[in-house]
């Protein structure tokens, strides 16, 4: 397999994959598809089997493929949720060698069911379907296997995140709740303690229910001798803190959606995560004890779009 990055590989794919998956949208960040996967959490239900797949332009094929899986909140779609929180931009800015997928989740609450994510092996089936999609598109080798996976959930999608981690039979390295700690506290505690190498981050808008309820996880973890980082104000935790802390509760003064993207906190979480690196972005150059530098999304977006080369479909050698 060539180690040349996706942005410069040749545009050669099979016609069968085109017909099945549809053509991607190309932009300076990478390639984005809306496809259908039979193992999507709500395939066969009213909400359907649509899944967004995003491959950043810096993605480099390797023996293991890592995924960032995002479960969106209510009243939106995979495209709406990903774009509202600028997830494609933040993954690209992190430099991580991972593919983003976001399946259709429930449109209304009060609490989201988990669908197939509550079935033993359901999450692994979703990941394997996504891996098969990438093979069809000629982006990974036939024998590529699953690498470390990072799960994110926004708002009411927290049940899907915890059930994917607990029952999914998948290599979940980290769970990230994005203003989403509304319940299932005991289940999160159980997963954290049962998987001593796994990481957990809860970002919460100041004064929100997720912010006020963090004690329901902190208390049991403290009693079990599990240390946690608790950020008292946005940016107070350093980049080194994020890299070294297995459990972290991060603060934000911004509202329910803006808290995820306005200061690029998910970019920082991803950059600090165990996911493999495709390109060095300079983020790791500030791994010291200083409060981390807070950058505006609008500034980084301009930099990404100016720097990026529209990604091309490709095949592996």
N, C-alpha and C positions, 0 to 999 in steps of 0.2 A: 504494500500500500504506500502511496506517496505521502510524505509528511508536509507537502505544500498545503497551505491553508485553503479553506473553502472559497475564499474570495478570488483565487487565481486558478482554480481547477476548471477543466473544460466542461462545456455544457452538453453533456451526453446522458440521456436517460432513456429507459425503455418506454415504448408507446403504451404498454399495458399499465404501467404505473401512472402515466398521464391520465389515462381514461378513468382509473380507479380513484385517484387522489385529487385530480384537478390541478390546474396551474397555480403556482405560488404567486404571491405579490412580492416584488423585489423593491427594496429601498436601500438607503445607505446603512441601515442597521443589519440587514440580512434578508432572509426569505421567510414568508409567513403563509401558511395554508389554513383553510378551514376544511376539515375532513370529517369522516365518520368512522368511528371505531366501535366494534361490537361489544367491547368490554368497558365502554364509557359507563360512569356510575349509574346513569338513568336510561341506558339504551333499552328500548322497548316500552318506555313510559311516555307520558305527556311531554316531558322535558327533552327527550331524545338523546341522540348519540353523537352530537356535534362536538368536535375537539379542535381547538386552535393549536397549531404546531409552529414554533418559531425557532429557526436555526440562525444564530448570529453569524455575521460575516467572518468572524475570526475562528469559527468552529474548525477544529482539526480532528479528522478521524483517528481513532485509536482502538486498541483491543477492547477497552471498556468505554461505554457511553453513559455519561451522567445526565440526569434530568433535573430540572426544576419544575415541580408540578404545582400549579396554582388552582385552588378551589375558590371561585368567586362568591361574593355574597348575593343577597336577594336583589330582585328587580334589575338584573342586568344579564349579559351574555358573556361568553368567553372573550369575544372581541371588545365588548364594552368594558369589562372588568380589567382586562390587560391594558387597554389604552388609557382608562381613567387613572390608573396608578403608574403609568409609564413603565410597565414591567419589562418591555422589550429594551427600552433605553437603559434601564438600570442593570439588566443582565449584561448588555453589551459593555456598559461602562465598567463593570466589575472585572472584565477580562477573563471570566471563568469559562472553561471548556465544557459547556453544558447546553442542552436543548430545553427550551421552555414548552411545556404543554399545559393547556387549560381546558378541561372538559366542561360541558354545560352542566350547571348545578341548579338546584331549585330556585324558582323565581319568587317565591313567597314563603313566609314563615308561619308561626313565630320561631320555630326551630327547624333547621334543615335536617331531613333524613340523610342517611349515608349511602343509600342505594347499595350497589355492588361493593362499595368499600367496606361494608360491614360483613361481607362474606370472606371466609378464610381464603386467602390467595387472590382476592378480587383486585387489589391494587397491583400485585405482580402481573396479573393478566393485562391490565391497562398498560403497564410499562412495556411488556413484551409486544403488545399490539403496536405501540409507538415505535419500538425498535424495528419491528417489521415494516412499518411505514417508511422509516429512514432507509432500510435495505431496498425497498421498492424504488425509492427515489435515487438510489445509487450513491448515498451519502456515507454509508458505513459498510464494512465488509460483512459477508454472509455469516461469519462466525463471531461477530461482535457480541459482547455480553454486557449485562447491566453493571454500571459502576455506581458510586455513591449517589444517593438521591436526596434532594432537599425539597420538603413539602411546605408550601405556604397556604394560608387560608385567611380570607378577609371576612370580617363581620360574622354573619350567621353561619358561615361554612365550617366553623370549628369542629362539628361532629365528623365531617368527612376527613379532616386532617388526623384526628386522634384515632379513628377507626382504620384509616389507611396505614398508619404507623403500627397499630396493635395487631391487626389481623392480616396485613397485606403480604407477609412472607417476602418482603422486599428489603434491599439494603438502604433503609432510611437512615441517613447520617444526621439529619437535622430537621426539626419542625419549627416553623416561624409563624406565629400568630400576628396578624396585622389588624390591630384593634378588634380582636376576635375572641378574647377570653371571657365568653359569656356563660360557660358551664363546662360540665364533664371534668371538673377539677381533679377528682380522685383518679380518673382514668389517665389524665396527663401525668399525674404523680407516679402512678403505677408504671407507665411506659418509661418515664425518666429513670426510675430506680431499677427497673428490670433491664435497662440497656445502658450500662455505665459508660460506654464510649460515645453515646449519642448526645446531640446538643439540642437545646431548646431556647428559643427567644420569643418573648412576648413584647410587642410594641403597643403602647396604649396612649391614646389622646388623654391629656391631663383631665382628671375629674370624671372620666367615662366609667361605665360599668367594668370594662376590662382593667382599667387602672385600679379601681377600688377593690376588685376581687383578687388581685394578685396574692394577697395574704393567704388565700385558700390553697395556693400551691407553695408559697414560701414557707408557711408554717410547717407542713408535713415534711418538706425537704430539709428544713433546719433540724427538725427532730431526728431525722435519719442521718444527719451529719453531711448533707450535700450542700456545698457552698453555692452561692448565687451572687451575681452582680446586679445591683439595683441602682439604676441611674436616677439621680435626683432632679436633673434638668437636662433638656435637650443638648446633646453634645458633650456633657460632662464626662462621659466614659471615653477613654482614649481608644485609638485604633488598636493599640496593644491589648487593652482590656477586652475588646470585642474578640480579638484573635485567641486570647488565653482563657476566656470564660466559657465554661460548658453550659451554664444556665445564666440567662440575662433577661432583665426586665428593663426596657428602654422607655424613656419619657418623650412626649411630644406636646407642644402647645397648639398644634394644628388639628383641624377637624378630621372627621372620620375617613375621608379619602386623602386629603392633602397631607395628613401625617405620614403617609406611605411614601410620597414622592417629593414633597416640597423641598426637603433638605437631603434627598437621596439616601435615606436611611437604609433602604433595602439594598442599594448598591454597596453600602458599607457592610451590611450583614453578609451579603454574598461574598464579598471580597475576603471577609474574615473566616468564611466557612471552609469545611474540608474538601469542597469540590476542587477538581484539578484546574490548573491555570493554563489558559491558551496563550495569552499575551500579558506581559507585565505592563501595568497601567500607571505605575508610580504610587499607587495607594500604599503599598508596603514600605515605601521609603519613609513614612511618618509613623512607624511603629514604636512610638515612645510614650512617655507618661503624660504628655500634654493632652488637654481636652481636644477631641478630634475636630478637625477643620470642617465647618458647615458650609457646604456649597449649594448654591441655588440650582434647581433643576434647569431653569431656562439657560443658565450659562453653560452647563455641561451639555445640554441638548445642542446648542450651537456648535460646540466643539466636536461632538460626535458626528453631526451631519456634515461639518466641514471636512472632517478626517475620513469619514467612511467612504468606501468604494462599494457601489451597488453589488450585492452578492450575486453569484451566478449558480445556476443548477450545475451539478457535477456528477461524475462517476468516480469510483475508487479504482485504483489500478489492480 
